[in-house]
Amino acid sequence: QVQLVESGGGLVQPGGSLRLSCAASGIIFSIYGMAWYRQAPGKEREWVATMAGFGRTTFVDSVKGRFAIFRDNAKNTVYLQMNNLKPEDTAVYYCSSNEHWGQGTQVTVSS
């Protein structure tokens, strides 16, 4: 049984940082890779970033230079480091791997 669990969301002021985690069981990120998505209120879910199994990372243009992805293979956990956060980054963030999804974690950027 595959389970993805996100954590690390919260309320942060504009310009601040958060690190999201996605811990997996039943699937190996270094084989299948994973992706982060987000869904803002009233908007469709959008792709944010991907880390392929072999480690290559790609990002949506709106977060390039601000977000980074790290992976701890021993913990089978992927981290989304979000810096210089903007109000438009406010959303529920989801991790996904091989068509499996986590429950999401809320990120709110507001002063």
N, CA and C of each residue as an Amber inpcrd file, in Angstrom:
protein
   333
   0.8470000  -1.1920000   0.0000000   0.0000000   0.0000000   0.0000000
   0.8810000   1.2400000   0.0000000   0.6200000   2.1270000  -0.9410000
   1.4070000   3.3440000  -1.0540000   0.7860000   4.4390000  -0.1960000
   1.6350000   5.1240000   0.5400000   1.1780000   6.2490000   1.3460000
   2.1720000   7.3930000   1.2220000   1.6570000   8.5700000   0.9220000
   2.4600000   9.7860000   0.8650000   1.9210000  10.7470000   1.9120000
   2.8100000  11.2740000   2.7290000   2.3860000  12.1510000   3.8120000
   3.1750000  13.4430000   3.7370000   2.4560000  14.5460000   3.4890000
   3.0880000  15.8580000   3.4640000   3.0490000  16.4840000   4.8490000
   4.0220000  17.3250000   5.1040000   4.0410000  18.0980000   6.3390000
   4.8740000  19.3490000   6.1120000   4.7960000  20.2720000   7.0670000
   5.6440000  21.4610000   7.0120000   4.9420000  22.7310000   6.5920000
   3.6730000  22.6420000   6.2450000   2.9560000  23.8430000   5.8590000
   2.7000000  24.7550000   7.0560000   2.2080000  25.9410000   6.7580000
   1.9120000  26.8760000   7.8310000   1.7090000  28.2730000   7.2950000
   1.6940000  29.2090000   8.2320000   1.5320000  30.6280000   7.9010000
   2.8900000  31.3080000   7.9450000   3.2070000  32.0370000   6.9030000
   4.4920000  32.7300000   6.8430000   4.2840000  34.0940000   6.2000000
   5.0950000  35.0450000   6.5800000   5.0060000  36.3780000   5.9990000
   5.6650000  36.4000000   4.6200000   5.2400000  37.3190000   3.7720000
   5.9120000  37.4590000   2.4720000   7.4160000  37.6340000   2.6560000
   8.1640000  36.9530000   1.8040000   9.6120000  36.9650000   1.9170000
  10.1720000  35.8760000   2.8090000   9.3000000  35.1940000   3.5110000
   9.7480000  34.1350000   4.4060000   9.9800000  32.8190000   3.6960000
  10.2970000  31.7990000   4.4850000  10.6240000  30.4830000   3.9440000
   9.8710000  29.3940000   4.6860000   9.6320000  28.3230000   3.9770000
   9.0780000  27.1040000   4.5540000   9.7290000  25.9170000   3.8640000
   9.7920000  24.8150000   4.5750000  10.2680000  23.5740000   3.9760000
   9.1820000  22.5250000   4.1430000   8.6630000  22.0560000   3.0410000
   7.6690000  20.9930000   3.0510000   8.3710000  19.6500000   2.9280000
   7.7680000  18.6530000   3.5330000   8.2770000  17.2910000   3.4480000
   7.2130000  16.3820000   2.8670000   7.6620000  15.3940000   2.1430000
   6.7800000  14.3440000   1.6400000   7.4590000  13.0170000   1.9390000
   6.8980000  12.3100000   2.8880000   7.4400000  11.0130000   3.2760000
   6.6180000   9.9110000   2.6360000   7.3020000   8.9400000   2.0720000
   6.6100000   7.8840000   1.3340000   6.8310000   6.5190000   1.9610000
   5.8100000   5.7060000   1.8470000   5.9310000   4.2880000   2.1620000
   5.2500000   3.5160000   1.0440000   5.8080000   2.3580000   0.7300000
   5.2300000   1.5440000  -0.3300000   5.6450000   1.9410000  -1.7320000
   6.4840000   2.9440000  -1.8340000   6.9880000   3.3860000  -3.1420000
   8.3390000   4.0380000  -2.9100000   9.2310000   3.9030000  -3.8440000
  10.5890000   4.4090000  -3.6790000  10.8050000   5.5930000  -4.6030000
  11.0300000   6.7630000  -4.0200000  11.1810000   7.9770000  -4.8080000
  12.3740000   7.9210000  -5.7530000  13.4250000   7.2590000  -5.3460000
  14.6180000   7.2210000  -6.2000000  14.3880000   6.3720000  -7.4470000
  13.3100000   5.6210000  -7.4730000  12.9560000   4.8430000  -8.6570000
  11.8750000   5.5570000  -9.4640000  10.8080000   5.9730000  -8.7950000
   9.6520000   6.5140000  -9.4930000   9.6710000   8.0240000  -9.6430000
  10.5050000   8.7030000  -8.8630000  10.4470000  10.1490000  -8.8780000
   9.2000000  10.6410000  -8.1820000   9.0460000  11.9500000  -8.0920000
   7.8670000  12.5190000  -7.4710000   7.6960000  13.9540000  -7.9360000
   6.5240000  14.4810000  -7.6700000   6.2390000  15.8510000  -8.0700000
   5.4500000  16.5590000  -6.9840000   5.5960000  17.8610000  -6.9720000
   4.8010000  18.7220000  -6.0980000   3.7910000  19.4720000  -6.9510000
   2.5820000  19.5640000  -6.4390000   1.5180000  20.3350000  -7.0520000
   0.9430000  21.2640000  -5.9820000   0.1900000  22.2270000  -6.4230000
  -0.5120000  23.0870000  -5.4740000  -1.8550000  23.5040000  -6.0420000
  -2.7560000  23.8030000  -5.1400000  -4.0800000  24.2570000  -5.5330000
  -4.4870000  25.4170000  -4.6580000  -4.6180000  26.5680000  -5.2920000
  -5.0630000  27.7700000  -4.5840000  -6.5840000  27.8110000  -4.5840000
  -7.1600000  28.5380000  -3.6330000  -8.6260000  28.6340000  -3.5620000
  -9.2210000  29.1200000  -4.8750000 -10.1940000  28.3880000  -5.3860000
 -10.8720000  28.7920000  -6.5990000 -10.1120000  28.5350000  -7.8740000
  -8.9520000  27.8760000  -7.7650000  -8.1360000  27.6130000  -8.9460000
  -7.9100000  26.1240000  -9.1250000  -7.5050000  25.7690000 -10.3290000
  -7.1970000  24.3790000 -10.5950000  -5.8360000  24.0190000 -10.0070000
  -5.6650000  22.7380000  -9.7580000  -4.3760000  22.2690000  -9.2650000
  -3.3220000  22.4960000 -10.3420000  -2.1650000  22.9980000  -9.9360000
  -1.1010000  23.2390000 -10.8890000   0.1750000  22.5240000 -10.4630000
   0.9130000  22.1100000 -11.4380000   2.2160000  21.4910000 -11.2000000
   3.2100000  22.5460000 -10.7360000   4.0310000  22.1850000  -9.7600000
   5.0240000  23.1090000  -9.2180000   6.4430000  22.6520000  -9.5450000
   6.7280000  21.3930000  -9.2830000   8.1090000  20.9340000  -9.4340000
   8.1410000  19.4160000  -9.5080000   9.1880000  18.9070000 -10.1110000
   9.4010000  17.4640000 -10.2190000  10.8370000  17.1250000  -9.8970000
  11.0050000  16.0310000  -9.1940000  12.3260000  15.4360000  -9.0590000
  12.2440000  14.0440000  -9.6460000  12.9800000  13.8080000 -10.7240000
  12.9830000  12.4930000 -11.3420000  13.7070000  11.4960000 -10.4540000
  13.4920000  10.2200000 -10.7530000  14.1400000   9.2050000  -9.9480000
  15.6520000   9.3600000  -9.8970000  16.2400000   9.7580000 -11.0180000
  17.6920000   9.9080000 -11.0620000  18.1510000  11.2630000 -10.5570000
  17.2000000  12.1170000 -10.1450000  17.5490000  13.3330000  -9.4410000
  17.3620000  14.6400000 -10.1760000  17.1090000  14.5950000 -11.4650000
  16.9170000  15.8490000 -12.1940000  15.6710000  16.5610000 -11.6780000
  15.7900000  17.8800000 -11.5210000  14.6780000  18.6690000 -11.0220000
  14.2020000  19.6730000 -12.0690000  12.9200000  19.9160000 -12.0990000
  12.3350000  20.9330000 -12.9640000  11.2890000  21.6940000 -12.1610000
  11.0990000  22.9490000 -12.5130000  10.2010000  23.8210000 -11.7670000
   9.3420000  24.6500000 -12.7180000   8.1600000  24.9800000 -12.2540000
   7.3380000  25.9300000 -12.9940000   8.0320000  27.2870000 -12.9370000
   7.8550000  28.0780000 -13.9750000   8.5860000  29.3440000 -14.0700000
   8.3610000  30.2530000 -12.8640000   7.1660000  30.2390000 -12.3210000
   6.8310000  31.1720000 -11.2450000   7.6010000  30.9190000  -9.9540000
   8.2210000  29.7440000  -9.8180000   8.9600000  29.4520000  -8.5780000
  10.4490000  29.2650000  -8.8200000  10.8830000  29.3240000 -10.0700000
  12.3040000  29.1390000 -10.3690000  13.1400000  30.1770000  -9.6330000
  14.2300000  29.7040000  -9.0370000  15.1040000  30.5810000  -8.2820000
  14.6620000  30.7830000  -6.8460000  13.4500000  30.3630000  -6.5160000
  12.9490000  30.5150000  -5.1330000  12.7440000  29.1730000  -4.4540000
  12.3670000  28.1630000  -5.1990000  12.0880000  26.8350000  -4.6390000
  13.2030000  25.8680000  -5.0300000  13.4390000  24.9000000  -4.1820000
  14.4080000  23.8440000  -4.4540000  13.8720000  22.5270000  -3.9120000
  14.3560000  21.4440000  -4.4730000  13.9480000  20.1090000  -4.0210000
  15.1680000  19.3490000  -3.5350000  15.0130000  18.6820000  -2.3950000
  16.0640000  17.8220000  -1.8660000  15.4470000  16.4590000  -1.5660000
  16.2590000  15.4460000  -1.6260000  15.7530000  14.1060000  -1.3270000
  16.6910000  13.4100000  -0.3600000  16.0970000  12.7330000   0.5990000
  16.8480000  11.8860000   1.5260000  16.4470000  10.4470000   1.2110000
  17.2960000   9.7560000   0.4800000  16.9450000   8.3960000   0.0500000
  16.8000000   7.4450000   1.2400000  17.5930000   7.6490000   2.2580000
  17.5190000   6.7700000   3.4310000  16.1550000   6.8740000   4.1150000
  15.5820000   8.0680000   4.0920000  14.2730000   8.2800000   4.7060000
  13.1400000   8.2020000   3.6830000  13.5070000   8.0430000   2.4040000
  12.5070000   8.0400000   1.3380000  11.5880000   9.2520000   1.4660000
  12.2060000  10.3890000   1.6390000  11.5010000  11.6420000   1.8530000
  12.0500000  12.6980000   0.9090000  11.1460000  13.4860000   0.3510000
  11.5350000  14.5940000  -0.5020000  11.0880000  15.8920000   0.1510000
  11.9320000  16.8980000   0.0470000  11.6750000  18.1910000   0.6720000
  11.5240000  19.2630000  -0.4090000  10.5850000  20.1430000  -0.2030000
  10.4340000  21.3110000  -1.0690000  10.7910000  22.5320000  -0.2320000
  11.9590000  23.0890000  -0.5210000  12.4100000  24.2890000   0.1760000
  11.8630000  25.4990000  -0.5640000  11.0800000  26.2870000   0.1150000
  10.4340000  27.4430000  -0.5020000  10.9490000  28.7140000   0.1460000
  11.6250000  29.5330000  -0.6300000  12.1940000  30.7850000  -0.1380000
  11.5200000  31.9750000  -0.8140000  11.6740000  33.1280000  -0.1910000
  11.1150000  34.3640000  -0.7420000   9.6520000  34.1530000  -1.1450000
   8.8940000  33.6260000  -0.2180000   7.5060000  33.2960000  -0.5120000
   6.6780000  34.5380000  -0.7740000   5.7150000  34.3830000  -1.6630000
   4.8330000  35.4790000  -2.0650000   3.3870000  35.0940000  -1.7520000
   2.5160000  36.0760000  -1.6040000   1.1050000  35.7530000  -1.3330000
   0.5090000  34.8240000  -2.3870000   0.9730000  34.9250000  -3.6120000
   0.4320000  34.0630000  -4.6630000   0.9000000  32.6170000  -4.5500000
   1.8040000  32.3450000  -3.6190000   2.1900000  30.9580000  -3.3530000
   1.2150000  30.2740000  -2.3930000   0.2830000  31.0250000  -1.8680000
  -0.7020000  30.4500000  -0.9530000  -1.5240000  29.3770000  -1.6590000
  -1.5330000  28.1890000  -1.0750000  -2.2260000  27.0640000  -1.6900000
  -2.0940000  25.8520000  -0.7810000  -2.8390000  24.8260000  -1.1170000
  -2.5860000  23.5090000  -0.5300000  -1.5810000  22.8180000  -1.4440000
  -0.5120000  22.3290000  -0.8430000   0.5550000  21.6880000  -1.5950000
   0.4390000  20.1730000  -1.4430000   0.5470000  19.5010000  -2.5720000
   0.4260000  18.0450000  -2.6110000   1.6870000  17.4370000  -3.2250000
   2.0640000  16.2810000  -2.7250000   3.0880000  15.5130000  -3.4120000
   2.4270000  14.3210000  -4.0970000   3.0480000  13.8980000  -5.1630000
   2.4940000  12.8180000  -5.9640000   3.6160000  11.9800000  -6.5360000
   3.3840000  10.6810000  -6.6070000   4.3450000   9.7690000  -7.2050000
   3.6020000   8.5910000  -7.7960000   3.8750000   8.3320000  -9.0760000
   3.2810000   7.1820000  -9.7540000   1.7650000   7.1210000  -9.5450000
   1.1160000   8.2470000  -9.7060000  -0.3440000   8.3900000  -9.6360000
  -0.8980000   8.2610000  -8.2250000  -0.0410000   8.2640000  -7.2300000
  -0.4850000   8.3010000  -5.8440000  -0.3250000   9.7200000  -5.3210000
  -1.2210000  10.1050000  -4.4010000  -1.2420000  11.4650000  -3.8860000
  -1.2620000  11.4790000  -2.3680000  -0.6360000  12.5260000  -1.8330000
  -0.7660000  12.7610000  -0.4050000  -2.0240000  13.5500000  -0.1010000
  -2.2100000  13.8690000   1.1730000  -3.4250000  14.5570000   1.6010000
  -3.3100000  16.0660000   1.4810000  -2.1070000  16.5650000   1.3100000
  -1.8950000  17.9920000   1.1550000  -1.5400000  18.6810000   2.4550000
  -0.8420000  19.7950000   2.3180000  -0.5020000  20.6340000   3.4700000
  -0.6930000  22.0860000   3.0600000  -1.3170000  22.8510000   3.9510000
  -1.6770000  24.2290000   3.6280000  -0.4890000  25.1610000   3.8300000
  -0.2510000  25.9890000   2.8390000   0.7390000  27.0500000   2.9290000
   0.0150000  28.3780000   2.7320000   0.1610000  29.2490000   3.7020000
  -0.4580000  30.5670000   3.6240000   0.6170000  31.6350000   3.7690000
   0.6970000  32.5030000   2.7830000   1.6770000  33.5850000   2.8020000
   0.9150000  34.8940000   2.9460000   1.0520000  35.5010000   4.1000000
   0.2750000  36.6950000   4.3850000   0.9470000  37.4940000   5.4820000
   0.8030000  38.8100000   5.3990000   1.3120000  39.6730000   6.4470000
   0.2270000  39.9480000   7.4850000
